[in-house]
């Protein structure tokens, strides 16, 4: 078929990058042409990927599809190898949708618009490249390429502490990503023979357990930083607190998911023997993320920092699902990534919409917004309900799958499962507390005396009873140009909410894209667990590992049965 011969994925990856390179040549005085151009490129690329996957992707096939491989630097085994499977295809669609809507959300950018949209399109290409790369070195290159535009987008268009937040983001993620390079070189050179970075060929090598454990630990640091796993998460609240709303949408909606994707793609699928021994660690870190993120979120008075810690908590469910050893748990982890990508993106977008009116992110300075912003109030409330996993929303389906997957796992002991599920349930209780209290502070009256005082302001001599009060921020009706959500803003939020509710009511519309793949990955992990349990003496044959009595292997501290 001609369709299968067309380089769909190469086109999808390179189209935004090539379009970005044309931006300096396009005449534009006020930035309006730039924003339409960038939006058009985003829509075209998203439409292209939808068409390509609809016609050429087989959801029942667990292998790589739409494979394109071209020799790049054959002397060192580097090739342009791109493909998709059940792990990457839904995340490619998520990245395309979130980035396109983020460009649409950046409609009011008037400071260096050429550079802004250039960086957004480069970021578009880089994040798609991460998800479709079949060559491990190519994945590392795309991973590094993504850091540059994010750093510049935060440091130029961010808040007062933007340079600090951008530098912290860059230092954390760039330093941690070195382990991808180390793992790529180590796995390519292992065992001698021809050097290759192809993930399929690397996955077929027979690594020693000691080597796998070392590679797993390094990659866990890399992906743990990206996924905002405690204690590697501290860059995230600072980055979200200072980044503009469109950049926060991409940070929460797409970039965090790169960490979860890497854990499943490399740590589970390619290093499954080591995963058997690291899985309890992931489960414990997942519980810590859920409880710690929930408690910290409740203590934040900055709206975006509260949402950032909420993301830390929700990523804990991804770790729990990955560590569950069940088909349902791994499937729930991937659905949680998709669901949170949509929910977090719309919440940060609405936070930006609110900031455009109030020029503050402090919840202590808000109150009574529901009366003057009924549309924003309705959209924010629905989005918050999705984040706290209300039945009928995508968050409910994904978190329920993770809970059932962990609690029904036949690998862990009943004590470990009970404690894990109980502590994770505590996080579910914390979520409505910090989200509903945020809504109360923002949209309802605090019951205190009006904080809107026009004395010593340009409006002091105006008619005071006509003042529009947004908490402690006051303007007159004639000055309140953006009182409620505009049609563009309602449309952006509606695109997210339609998918959130659709997946919540019919989760299969998402899970059928990847179920075959997650089942195959978990089957491989289960085989590694069975082999490790049947051969505990292998511990003594590996360098750098202590000898553990057979009676204690895989049952240390009552974690495993």
VEXDREN-2710 file (C-alpha; in Angstrom, 1 decimal):
% VEXDREN-2710
k/r/px/py/pz
1/UNK/0.0/0.0/0.0
2/UNK/1.2/3.5/-0.8
3/UNK/0.1/4.8/2.6
4/UNK/2.4/2.4/4.4
5/UNK/5.3/3.5/2.3
6/UNK/4.9/7.2/3.1
7/UNK/7.2/8.3/6.0
8/UNK/4.3/9.4/8.2
9/UNK/6.2/9.6/11.5
10/UNK/9.2/11.4/10.0
11/UNK/6.9/13.9/8.5
12/UNK/5.0/14.3/11.8
13/UNK/8.3/14.9/13.7
14/UNK/10.0/17.2/11.3
15/UNK/7.0/19.3/10.1
16/UNK/6.9/21.6/13.2
17/UNK/10.7/21.9/13.2
18/UNK/10.9/22.9/9.5
19/UNK/8.0/25.2/9.9
20/UNK/9.8/26.9/12.8
21/UNK/12.8/27.5/10.7
22/UNK/10.6/29.5/8.2
23/UNK/9.4/31.9/10.9
24/UNK/12.2/34.5/10.5
25/UNK/11.3/34.8/6.8
26/UNK/7.6/35.5/7.3
27/UNK/6.7/39.2/7.3
28/UNK/4.9/40.2/10.5
29/UNK/4.7/43.5/12.4
30/UNK/2.3/42.9/15.3
31/UNK/2.6/39.1/15.9
32/UNK/-0.8/38.3/14.5
33/UNK/0.5/36.5/11.5
34/UNK/2.9/34.5/13.7
35/UNK/0.2/33.2/16.0
36/UNK/-2.0/32.1/13.1
37/UNK/0.9/30.5/11.4
38/UNK/2.0/28.5/14.5
39/UNK/-1.6/27.5/15.2
40/UNK/-2.0/26.3/11.6
41/UNK/1.1/24.2/11.8
42/UNK/0.0/22.7/15.1
43/UNK/-3.4/21.8/13.7
44/UNK/-1.9/20.4/10.5
45/UNK/0.5/18.2/12.3
46/UNK/-2.2/16.9/14.7
47/UNK/-4.5/16.2/11.8
48/UNK/-1.7/14.4/10.0
49/UNK/-1.1/12.1/13.0
50/UNK/-4.8/11.4/13.4
51/UNK/-5.1/10.4/9.8
52/UNK/-1.9/8.3/9.8
53/UNK/-2.9/6.4/12.9
54/UNK/-6.5/5.9/11.8
55/UNK/-5.5/4.3/8.6
56/UNK/-2.3/2.5/9.4
57/UNK/-2.3/1.6/13.1
58/UNK/-3.5/-1.8/14.3
59/UNK/-4.5/-1.7/18.0
60/UNK/-4.4/-5.5/18.3
61/UNK/-0.7/-5.6/17.3
62/UNK/1.6/-5.2/20.3
63/UNK/4.7/-4.7/18.2
64/UNK/6.2/-1.6/16.6
65/UNK/4.2/-0.2/13.7
66/UNK/4.8/2.4/11.0
67/UNK/8.5/1.6/11.3
68/UNK/10.9/4.0/9.4
69/UNK/14.6/3.4/9.7
70/UNK/17.3/5.3/7.8
71/UNK/21.1/5.0/8.4
72/UNK/22.3/8.2/10.0
73/UNK/25.8/7.6/11.4
74/UNK/26.3/3.9/10.6
75/UNK/29.9/4.0/11.9
76/UNK/28.6/4.3/15.5
77/UNK/25.3/2.4/14.9
78/UNK/23.1/5.6/15.0
79/UNK/20.1/5.6/12.8
80/UNK/16.9/7.6/12.3
81/UNK/14.6/4.9/13.6
82/UNK/11.0/5.9/14.5
83/UNK/7.9/3.8/15.1
84/UNK/4.8/3.7/17.3
85/UNK/3.1/1.0/19.4
86/UNK/0.5/0.9/22.2
87/UNK/2.8/2.8/24.6
88/UNK/3.7/5.7/22.3
89/UNK/0.7/6.2/20.0
90/UNK/-1.7/7.6/22.6
91/UNK/1.0/9.8/24.0
92/UNK/1.8/11.2/20.6
93/UNK/-1.8/12.1/20.2
94/UNK/-1.8/13.7/23.7
95/UNK/1.3/15.7/22.9
96/UNK/-0.2/16.9/19.6
97/UNK/-3.5/18.0/21.2
98/UNK/-2.0/19.7/24.2
99/UNK/0.7/21.5/22.3
100/UNK/-1.7/22.7/19.6
101/UNK/-4.2/24.0/22.2
102/UNK/-1.3/25.6/24.1
103/UNK/-0.4/27.6/21.0
104/UNK/-4.0/28.6/20.8
105/UNK/-4.0/29.6/24.5
106/UNK/-0.9/31.9/23.9
107/UNK/-3.0/34.2/21.7
108/UNK/-2.2/37.3/23.8
109/UNK/1.6/36.9/23.6
110/UNK/3.0/40.2/22.2
111/UNK/6.5/40.1/23.5
112/UNK/8.9/38.7/21.0
113/UNK/6.2/36.6/19.3
114/UNK/8.5/35.3/16.6
115/UNK/10.8/33.7/19.2
116/UNK/8.0/32.5/21.3
117/UNK/6.2/30.6/18.5
118/UNK/9.5/29.4/17.1
119/UNK/10.3/27.7/20.5
120/UNK/6.8/26.3/20.8
121/UNK/7.1/24.6/17.4
122/UNK/10.6/23.3/18.2
123/UNK/9.3/21.9/21.4
124/UNK/6.4/20.3/19.5
125/UNK/8.9/18.4/17.3
126/UNK/11.1/17.4/20.2
127/UNK/8.4/15.9/22.4
128/UNK/6.9/13.9/19.5
129/UNK/10.4/12.7/18.7
130/UNK/10.8/11.3/22.2
131/UNK/7.7/9.2/22.0
132/UNK/8.3/7.8/18.5
133/UNK/12.1/7.2/18.7
134/UNK/13.0/3.5/18.3
135/UNK/16.7/4.2/18.5
136/UNK/17.8/4.8/22.1
137/UNK/20.4/7.4/21.1
138/UNK/17.8/9.2/19.0
139/UNK/15.6/9.3/22.1
140/UNK/18.4/10.9/24.1
141/UNK/18.9/13.5/21.4
142/UNK/15.2/14.4/21.4
143/UNK/15.1/14.4/25.2
144/UNK/18.0/16.9/25.3
145/UNK/16.5/19.0/22.4
146/UNK/13.3/19.4/24.4
147/UNK/15.1/21.1/27.3
148/UNK/16.3/24.1/25.4
149/UNK/12.9/25.6/24.4
150/UNK/11.4/24.9/27.8
151/UNK/14.2/26.7/29.5
152/UNK/13.9/29.7/27.2
153/UNK/10.1/29.8/27.4
154/UNK/10.3/29.9/31.2
155/UNK/13.2/32.3/31.5
156/UNK/11.9/34.9/29.0
157/UNK/8.1/34.8/29.4
158/UNK/7.9/33.6/33.1
159/UNK/7.2/35.5/36.3
160/UNK/9.4/37.4/38.7
161/UNK/11.6/34.4/39.6
162/UNK/11.6/33.0/36.1
163/UNK/15.4/32.7/35.7
164/UNK/15.7/30.8/39.0
165/UNK/12.9/28.4/38.1
166/UNK/14.2/27.9/34.5
167/UNK/17.8/27.3/35.7
168/UNK/16.6/24.8/38.3
169/UNK/14.5/23.0/35.7
170/UNK/17.5/22.8/33.4
171/UNK/20.0/21.6/36.0
172/UNK/17.7/18.9/37.3
173/UNK/16.6/17.5/34.0
174/UNK/19.9/17.9/32.1
175/UNK/21.9/16.4/34.9
176/UNK/19.5/13.4/35.2
177/UNK/19.3/12.8/31.5
178/UNK/22.9/11.8/31.3
179/UNK/21.9/8.4/32.6
180/UNK/20.0/7.8/29.3
181/UNK/23.3/8.3/27.4
182/UNK/25.1/6.0/29.9
183/UNK/22.4/3.4/29.5
184/UNK/22.4/3.7/25.7
185/UNK/26.2/3.3/25.5
186/UNK/26.3/0.5/28.1
187/UNK/23.5/-1.6/26.5
188/UNK/24.9/-1.0/23.0
189/UNK/28.4/-2.1/23.9
190/UNK/27.4/-5.0/26.2
191/UNK/28.5/-8.4/24.9
192/UNK/30.6/-7.0/22.1
193/UNK/29.6/-7.5/18.5
194/UNK/28.1/-4.8/16.3
195/UNK/27.1/-1.6/18.0
196/UNK/23.4/-0.8/17.8
197/UNK/21.0/1.5/19.6
198/UNK/17.8/-0.1/18.2
199/UNK/15.5/-0.8/21.1
200/UNK/14.3/-4.1/19.6
201/UNK/17.8/-5.4/19.3
202/UNK/18.8/-4.1/22.7
203/UNK/15.8/-5.7/24.2
204/UNK/16.8/-9.1/22.9
205/UNK/20.3/-9.1/24.6
206/UNK/20.8/-11.3/27.6
207/UNK/22.1/-8.9/30.2
208/UNK/23.5/-9.9/33.6
209/UNK/21.3/-9.1/36.6
210/UNK/23.9/-6.8/38.1
211/UNK/24.1/-4.8/34.8
212/UNK/20.4/-4.5/34.6
213/UNK/20.1/-3.3/38.2
214/UNK/22.7/-0.6/37.6
215/UNK/21.0/0.5/34.3
216/UNK/17.6/0.4/36.0
217/UNK/18.8/2.6/38.9
218/UNK/20.3/5.2/36.6
219/UNK/17.2/5.4/34.4
220/UNK/15.0/5.6/37.4
221/UNK/16.8/8.8/38.4
222/UNK/16.3/10.2/34.9
223/UNK/12.7/9.4/34.6
224/UNK/12.0/10.0/38.3
225/UNK/13.1/13.7/37.8
226/UNK/10.8/14.0/34.8
227/UNK/7.9/12.3/36.5
228/UNK/8.5/14.5/39.6
229/UNK/9.0/11.5/41.9
230/UNK/9.9/12.4/45.6
231/UNK/12.6/13.6/46.4
232/UNK/13.5/14.6/42.8
233/UNK/10.4/16.8/42.3
234/UNK/11.4/20.1/43.7
235/UNK/11.9/21.7/40.3
236/UNK/8.3/21.3/39.4
237/UNK/6.5/23.7/41.7
238/UNK/9.0/26.4/40.9
239/UNK/8.7/25.9/37.2
240/UNK/4.9/25.9/37.3
241/UNK/4.8/28.8/39.6
242/UNK/6.8/31.0/37.2
243/UNK/6.0/29.6/33.8
244/UNK/3.3/31.2/31.6
245/UNK/0.0/29.3/31.3
246/UNK/0.7/27.8/27.8
247/UNK/4.1/26.5/29.0
248/UNK/2.6/25.1/32.2
249/UNK/0.0/23.3/30.1
250/UNK/2.8/21.5/28.2
251/UNK/4.9/20.9/31.3
252/UNK/2.0/19.2/33.1
253/UNK/0.2/17.7/30.1
254/UNK/3.2/16.3/28.2
255/UNK/6.6/16.6/29.7
256/UNK/5.7/14.8/33.0
257/UNK/4.4/11.9/30.9
258/UNK/7.8/11.4/29.3
259/UNK/9.0/10.1/32.7
260/UNK/6.2/7.6/32.9
261/UNK/6.7/6.6/29.3
262/UNK/10.4/6.0/29.8
263/UNK/9.8/3.9/32.9
264/UNK/7.5/1.6/31.0
265/UNK/9.4/1.6/27.7
266/UNK/12.9/1.0/29.1
267/UNK/12.7/-0.1/32.8
268/UNK/9.7/-2.5/32.4
269/UNK/10.0/-3.7/28.8
270/UNK/13.8/-3.8/28.4
271/UNK/15.0/-4.3/32.0
272/UNK/12.2/-6.5/33.2
273/UNK/14.5/-8.8/35.4
274/UNK/15.7/-5.7/37.4
275/UNK/12.1/-4.4/37.6
276/UNK/11.2/-7.5/39.8
277/UNK/13.5/-6.2/42.5
278/UNK/12.8/-2.5/42.1
279/UNK/9.0/-2.8/41.9
280/UNK/8.4/-2.6/45.7
281/UNK/10.6/0.6/45.7
282/UNK/8.3/2.1/43.0
283/UNK/5.2/1.2/44.9
284/UNK/6.6/2.9/48.1
285/UNK/7.7/6.0/46.2
286/UNK/4.2/6.1/44.6
287/UNK/2.5/6.1/48.0
288/UNK/4.9/8.8/49.2
289/UNK/4.1/10.9/46.1
290/UNK/0.4/10.6/46.7
291/UNK/0.4/11.5/50.4
292/UNK/3.3/14.0/50.3
293/UNK/1.9/15.8/47.2
294/UNK/-1.6/16.0/48.7
295/UNK/-0.4/17.5/52.0
296/UNK/1.9/20.0/50.3
297/UNK/-0.8/21.0/47.8
298/UNK/-3.1/21.9/50.7
299/UNK/-0.4/24.1/52.2
300/UNK/0.1/26.3/49.1
301/UNK/-1.5/29.7/48.8
302/UNK/-0.2/30.1/45.2
303/UNK/-2.8/28.6/42.9
304/UNK/-0.3/27.2/40.3
305/UNK/2.0/25.8/43.0
306/UNK/-1.1/24.0/44.5
307/UNK/-1.9/22.5/41.1
308/UNK/1.8/21.6/40.7
309/UNK/1.9/19.6/43.9
310/UNK/-1.4/18.0/42.8
311/UNK/0.5/16.7/39.8
312/UNK/3.1/15.2/42.1
313/UNK/0.3/13.4/43.9
314/UNK/-1.3/12.1/40.7
315/UNK/2.0/10.8/39.3
316/UNK/2.1/8.5/42.4
317/UNK/-0.7/6.5/40.9
318/UNK/1.4/6.0/37.7
319/UNK/4.2/4.5/39.9
320/UNK/1.7/2.2/41.7
321/UNK/0.3/0.9/38.4
322/UNK/3.8/0.3/37.0
323/UNK/4.7/-1.6/40.1
324/UNK/1.5/-3.7/40.3
325/UNK/2.5/-6.8/38.2
326/UNK/-1.0/-6.9/36.8
327/UNK/-2.4/-6.1/33.4
328/UNK/-5.1/-3.9/34.9
329/UNK/-2.5/-1.9/37.0
330/UNK/-0.2/-1.2/34.0
331/UNK/-3.1/-0.3/31.8
332/UNK/-4.4/2.0/34.6
333/UNK/-1.0/3.7/34.8
334/UNK/-1.0/4.6/31.1
335/UNK/-4.6/5.7/31.3
336/UNK/-3.7/7.9/34.3
337/UNK/-0.9/9.5/32.2
338/UNK/-3.4/10.3/29.5
339/UNK/-6.1/11.4/31.9
340/UNK/-3.8/13.6/34.0
341/UNK/-2.4/15.1/30.8
342/UNK/-5.8/16.4/29.8
343/UNK/-6.9/17.4/33.3
344/UNK/-3.7/19.2/34.3
345/UNK/-3.5/21.0/31.0
346/UNK/-7.1/22.4/31.3
347/UNK/-6.5/23.4/35.0
348/UNK/-3.3/25.3/34.2
349/UNK/-5.0/26.9/31.3
350/UNK/-7.9/28.1/33.5
351/UNK/-5.3/29.3/36.1
352/UNK/-3.8/31.4/33.3
353/UNK/-7.2/32.7/32.3
354/UNK/-7.9/33.7/35.9
355/UNK/-4.4/35.4/36.2
356/UNK/-5.1/37.5/33.1
357/UNK/-8.0/39.1/34.9
358/UNK/-6.6/39.3/38.4
359/UNK/-2.9/39.6/37.9
360/UNK/-2.3/37.5/41.0
361/UNK/-2.0/33.9/41.8
362/UNK/-2.4/34.2/45.5
363/UNK/-5.6/32.5/46.7
364/UNK/-5.6/34.8/49.7
365/UNK/-6.2/37.8/47.4
366/UNK/-9.2/36.1/45.7
367/UNK/-12.8/35.7/46.5
368/UNK/-16.3/36.2/45.0
369/UNK/-15.2/35.5/41.5
370/UNK/-18.1/33.3/40.8
371/UNK/-20.4/36.3/40.6
372/UNK/-18.5/38.1/37.9
373/UNK/-17.0/35.1/36.1
374/UNK/-19.7/32.5/35.9
375/UNK/-18.3/30.7/32.8
376/UNK/-14.8/30.4/34.3
377/UNK/-16.4/29.3/37.6
378/UNK/-18.3/26.5/35.8
379/UNK/-15.2/25.4/33.7
380/UNK/-12.9/25.4/36.7
381/UNK/-15.4/23.5/38.9
382/UNK/-15.8/20.7/36.2
383/UNK/-12.1/20.5/35.8
384/UNK/-11.5/20.2/39.5
385/UNK/-14.1/17.5/39.8
386/UNK/-12.2/15.6/37.1
387/UNK/-9.0/16.0/39.1
388/UNK/-10.5/14.7/42.3
389/UNK/-11.7/11.6/40.4
390/UNK/-15.4/12.2/40.3
391/UNK/-17.2/9.2/38.7
392/UNK/-17.9/9.8/35.1
393/UNK/-14.6/11.6/34.6
394/UNK/-11.4/10.0/33.2
395/UNK/-9.5/10.4/36.5
396/UNK/-12.0/8.0/38.3
397/UNK/-11.5/5.3/35.7
398/UNK/-7.7/5.5/35.8
399/UNK/-7.3/5.6/39.5
400/UNK/-9.9/2.8/40.0
401/UNK/-7.9/0.6/37.6
402/UNK/-4.7/1.2/39.6
403/UNK/-6.4/0.5/42.9
404/UNK/-7.9/-2.7/41.7
405/UNK/-4.7/-3.7/40.0
406/UNK/-2.6/-3.2/43.1
407/UNK/-5.1/-4.8/45.5
408/UNK/-5.6/-7.8/43.3
409/UNK/-1.9/-8.5/42.7
410/UNK/-0.9/-12.0/43.6
411/UNK/2.8/-11.1/43.8
412/UNK/2.8/-8.9/46.9
413/UNK/1.9/-10.0/50.4
414/UNK/-1.5/-9.1/51.8
415/UNK/0.1/-6.9/54.4
416/UNK/2.0/-4.9/51.8
417/UNK/-1.0/-4.5/49.6
418/UNK/-3.2/-3.4/52.5
419/UNK/-0.8/-0.8/53.7
420/UNK/-0.2/0.5/50.2
421/UNK/-3.9/0.7/49.3
422/UNK/-4.8/2.4/52.6
423/UNK/-2.1/5.1/52.3
424/UNK/-3.1/5.7/48.6
425/UNK/-6.7/6.1/49.8
426/UNK/-5.6/8.8/52.2
427/UNK/-4.3/10.7/49.2
428/UNK/-7.8/10.3/47.6
429/UNK/-9.2/12.0/50.7
430/UNK/-6.7/14.8/50.5
431/UNK/-7.4/15.6/46.9
432/UNK/-11.0/17.0/47.3
433/UNK/-9.9/18.9/50.4
434/UNK/-7.2/21.0/48.6
435/UNK/-9.2/21.3/45.4
436/UNK/-12.5/22.2/46.9
437/UNK/-10.9/24.7/49.3
438/UNK/-9.2/26.3/46.3
439/UNK/-12.6/26.7/44.6
440/UNK/-14.0/28.2/47.8
441/UNK/-11.2/30.7/48.1
442/UNK/-11.4/31.7/44.5
443/UNK/-15.1/31.8/43.7
444/UNK/-17.0/32.3/46.9
445/UNK/-17.1/35.1/49.3
446/UNK/-15.0/34.7/52.4
447/UNK/-17.5/36.4/54.7
448/UNK/-15.1/39.1/55.6
449/UNK/-15.4/42.8/54.9
450/UNK/-14.9/43.8/51.3
451/UNK/-11.2/43.8/50.5
452/UNK/-11.7/46.1/47.4
453/UNK/-10.6/49.5/48.4
454/UNK/-10.3/52.2/45.8
455/UNK/-8.6/54.8/48.0
456/UNK/-5.3/56.1/46.7
457/UNK/-6.0/54.5/43.3
458/UNK/-6.8/56.0/39.9
459/UNK/-10.5/55.1/40.6
460/UNK/-10.7/56.9/43.9
461/UNK/-13.1/59.6/42.6
462/UNK/-15.2/57.3/40.6
463/UNK/-18.6/55.8/41.6
464/UNK/-17.5/53.3/44.2
465/UNK/-20.6/51.0/44.0
466/UNK/-19.8/50.3/40.4
467/UNK/-16.4/48.9/41.1
468/UNK/-15.8/45.3/40.0
469/UNK/-13.9/43.5/42.8
470/UNK/-11.8/40.4/42.1
471/UNK/-10.7/39.8/45.7
472/UNK/-8.3/42.6/46.5
473/UNK/-8.0/43.6/42.8
474/UNK/-10.5/46.3/41.7
475/UNK/-11.4/47.8/38.4
476/UNK/-14.3/49.7/37.1
477/UNK/-16.7/48.0/34.7
478/UNK/-15.4/50.1/31.8
479/UNK/-11.9/48.9/32.5
480/UNK/-12.9/45.2/33.0
481/UNK/-12.5/44.3/29.4
482/UNK/-12.0/40.6/30.1
483/UNK/-14.7/40.0/32.7
484/UNK/-15.6/36.5/31.8
485/UNK/-14.3/33.7/29.5
486/UNK/-14.2/34.6/25.8
487/UNK/-15.4/32.1/23.2
488/UNK/-11.8/31.2/22.4
489/UNK/-11.1/30.3/26.0
490/UNK/-14.4/28.4/26.3
491/UNK/-13.5/26.4/23.2
492/UNK/-10.0/25.4/24.5
493/UNK/-11.4/24.2/27.8
494/UNK/-14.3/22.4/26.0
495/UNK/-11.8/20.4/23.9
496/UNK/-10.2/19.1/27.0
497/UNK/-13.4/18.5/29.0
498/UNK/-15.1/16.7/26.1
499/UNK/-12.3/14.1/26.1
500/UNK/-12.1/13.9/29.9
501/UNK/-15.8/13.2/30.2
502/UNK/-15.8/10.9/27.1
503/UNK/-13.0/8.7/28.5
504/UNK/-14.7/8.7/31.9
505/UNK/-17.9/7.4/30.5
506/UNK/-16.3/5.1/28.0
507/UNK/-12.7/4.3/29.1
508/UNK/-12.3/1.8/26.3
509/UNK/-12.0/4.6/23.8
510/UNK/-8.5/5.1/25.2
511/UNK/-7.6/1.7/26.6
512/UNK/-8.3/-0.2/23.3
513/UNK/-5.4/1.7/21.7
514/UNK/-2.8/0.1/24.0
515/UNK/-4.3/-2.9/25.9
516/UNK/-2.5/-5.4/23.6
517/UNK/0.9/-3.7/24.4
518/UNK/0.4/-3.3/28.1
519/UNK/-0.6/-7.0/28.4
520/UNK/2.5/-8.0/26.5
521/UNK/4.8/-5.9/28.7
522/UNK/3.3/-7.2/31.9
523/UNK/3.5/-10.8/30.6
524/UNK/7.2/-10.3/30.2
525/UNK/7.6/-8.8/33.7
526/UNK/5.6/-11.7/35.1
527/UNK/7.9/-14.1/33.4
528/UNK/10.9/-12.4/34.9
529/UNK/9.3/-12.6/38.4
530/UNK/8.6/-16.3/37.9
531/UNK/12.1/-17.0/36.8
532/UNK/13.6/-15.0/39.7
533/UNK/11.4/-16.8/42.2
534/UNK/12.4/-20.2/40.8
535/UNK/16.1/-19.4/40.6
536/UNK/17.1/-17.5/43.8
537/UNK/20.6/-18.9/43.6
538/UNK/21.3/-16.5/40.7
539/UNK/22.0/-13.9/43.3
540/UNK/25.2/-15.5/44.3
541/UNK/26.4/-15.7/40.7
542/UNK/26.2/-11.9/40.1
543/UNK/29.1/-9.6/40.9
544/UNK/28.5/-6.8/43.5
545/UNK/25.4/-8.6/44.9
546/UNK/25.3/-10.2/48.3
547/UNK/24.3/-13.8/48.8
548/UNK/20.7/-14.1/50.1
549/UNK/19.3/-17.3/51.5
550/UNK/16.7/-18.9/49.2
551/UNK/14.1/-18.6/52.0
552/UNK/14.5/-14.8/52.0
553/UNK/14.7/-14.1/48.4
554/UNK/11.6/-12.1/47.1
555/UNK/10.1/-12.3/50.6
556/UNK/12.2/-9.7/52.4
557/UNK/10.2/-7.7/54.9
558/UNK/7.1/-9.5/53.9
559/UNK/6.8/-7.5/50.6
560/UNK/6.5/-10.5/48.2
561/UNK/4.7/-13.7/48.9
END
